[in-house]
């Protein structure tokens, strides 16, 4: 899903009240659910068509107290929006 796809889906829900809770599935099979706790941007490197790794952007890494403690995003990582569950 792209950000444009997500925006389209969210526009279709514009009629819902603003205090409607957002819940995320724990996995694709729906084995658990968790309320959405936050949204962030970072870099994403796909390992295959259904899984990958999150990396800080260089700007995010440099803002940390010790940037060298964190892996730099490898070549091929792309900007991404991340939706974070509570659990």
Secondary structure, 3 states (H helix, E strand, C coil): CCHHHHHHHHHCCCCCCCCCCCEEECCCCCCCEEEEEEEEEEEEEECCCCCEEEECCHHHHHCCCCHHHCCCCCCCCEEEEEEEECC
